[in-house]
Amino acid sequence: MKSTGIIKKLFPLLNLYPWAIPVIIILGILTSLSEGLGISLFIPFLQSLEPGNSQSASGTFLGTILNRLFSDIPPSNRLLIIPLSIFGCVLLKNLLAYSSSLLSVWLYWRIGSQLVSKLFQQILSVSYSFLDSKQSGKLVNTLHTESWRACDAILILINIIINLSTVLVFVVFLMLTSWQLTFLVAVALLGISLIIQQVTRKTKKLGRQAVQANDRLVNRMIEGFYGMRVIRAFGREAYEYKRFEKLTNEVSLAAFKLAKLYTISGPLSEVLSVALLVCIMIIALQNKANLPTLLTFIFMLYRLQPSVRKLDSDRVNLIGLLASVEDVVSLLEIPEQQFIRTGNVYCHGLKRSLTFKSVGFRYNPTDKPALNGVSFSINKGKTTAIVGPSGAGKSTLIGLICRFYDVTEGEIYVDDYPLRELDLASWRNHIAIVSQDIYIFNTTVRDNIAYGRLDATEAEIINAAKQANAHEFINKLPEGYDTILGDRGVRLSGGQRQRIALARAIIRDPQIFILDEATNALDSVSENIIQEAINTFGQNRTVIIIAHRLSTIEQADKILVLQEGRVVEQGNFPQLLQMNGLFSQLYHLQYGGVEN
């Protein structure tokens, strides 16, 4: 992608505040005009210092115009009025510059905060297929680091616009002072810019390397935090430290290489610019007759140099940040098909049944189908169990019901409506899910339970905890319901975390209650406690259970048996045992042929 194309991607962000850029540009132009005028006033001032000098014969158009401004002022007063005018121009210039800088910083933070929020909204909205294909470290790095580097690019772009305005204004003043010298300076500055561009030509490549190194480092951080138990259990602290140290060295090396190019542009530009100034001074010394004009030209050129130098350094910095901009833009411009789009039909709940009709699903177009030609119905108010070997597609079915993914073939119907036509929020509002891989937020017990329904009262939270058999152990925690549970609920046992998750589902009062292997990793005591709560809460609800322990689904109204993405058997518990098919084989493997 060309650099200019990436810069264009920033314009929609700037359009969040369409008035700001013109105002900043106007302030920049007025700032430059104030400074340029203040410097130009040195021409009549220096000429006033020469006794008997004819003010009207300054030799330049600009000098003639400025002298006319003070033609009616007595020479004795002119030496006071002109310095005061210069001071007034300097004061005005700094007030305008302060206003412009303040507005630029305000715009930077406003756009930055909205950009980060928009990126997070993208992550919340995109399908699980997209998230599954990305490393979490890369997404975190884009959200936390590269987004603000993209904002730096926006601020640099604003500075480039301001500095360009400054250069244009000063060029006009220089041409009015001496167009011949201005032409010579313009050619020299173009040469300086080309030299700097050649020296810093690797900036974009190094910027991309820096982004990739940051991606790898953040991913290693996340894996280190989440895998800490495994790291310590296998004694791999030294191994992980070496891997982390290697990545930090890669990041620092990439940053150092990039910094070398950032920093070289300033000194190189200054050295070459000073050489140019020396040449101009030599010319001035050889033409003493017009010395006030030439000295003013030199001073004006000297004041122009920081803006020219800043343009060169900003250009280098902007190229170095293009990789970050590309990274952010790629997340902002995710293809339409990667999103789960809500439908227009508001869902008032399940009236009759949830029906799969010839449903097929692939996580990626080149993958083997996770589901293939699946057809069945889940009736309202009944308990439906889904069993089968690992990899049969059980959790995929749950993902499709919750519409984490969209089917690639066939259709899922909620009563008479295709699931994809339903308003997504209203559909999910009728669902609660408790899974084996539960997530506990690093906040209080109360907040974790109330996450199921944010407007829940204290009494409703406690009642949900009681129904989940969690109230007793919660009261024994150091601060009861106000206890902070730590990252991923580290302060709780597996059974306690599961009961908190169950209370979160209960307080939602869902019509459809999904249990995705919710008790498989628990000990017998914890399983019995949770199973008792589930059986009580599941009455008169549509319950969908994924279970490996087949004894837990004996009372299910219907059992679906999956194998390699297909429904190979369905019926109730006794019927499936009599078929002597896959379900019967799984049952006998678990219980050694002893039937309850």
Summary of the structure (lengths in Angstrom):
residues: 596
radius of gyration: 36.0
end to end distance: 66.3
largest distance: 123.7
contacts: 1885
relative contact order: 0.08
helix: 65%
strand: 11%
